[in-house]
Amino acid sequence: MRNKFMVALSAVFLMLGVSTVFTSSASAGTGNEWCMTSTNSKCINAWGGGPFVKLYTGQGGGANSDFTSLGLSGHIVLQFTGNSGWAGRCIGDAYNDPGNPSVSLDDCGFSGSGGWGTLFTFGSSGCPSGYVWYQNVHWTGYLGPQDSNTNGSPFYLNQGKTCFKAFPPQ
């Protein structure tokens, strides 16, 4: 029964454009650019290669916009799969500080010791077709930029619902 459930759940994730792994270890992947517009702009970006995560408002997500959504212990983590020394880390609380809702890249928790704020649930209610939101388990708010119109605006884990669409990296 569990295998049938996992197959059905995987099919739903694939329809939403979310790549998943149902193990406790990371999987290499090409990732996606997670953007707020249908024109592949206003994207999640590991600014300067990391560790801080900010909004890139240019077309195509820009360098360092490659993130993979992975299943972990019934939740989702967003792992940076770009080309910098921060690759393999996940979106979480800045400086791994449980009192700081601004976003940086932290340990993902594949070995059981993930950073604060790295776990998310996701859904699509209230979003356009093909878009998803990420609700942070620690903060109960949503992943989103401080200002959705300003290039370089920092991301936070306690924002209102923000919808993202997955695009292949450019």
Helices and strands as residue ranges (DSSP letters): H 2-16, E 33-35, E 43-46, G 47-49, E 53-56, E 67-72, E 75-80, E 90-93, G 94-96, E 103-106, E 120-123, E 133-136, E 142-145, E 155-159, E 165-167
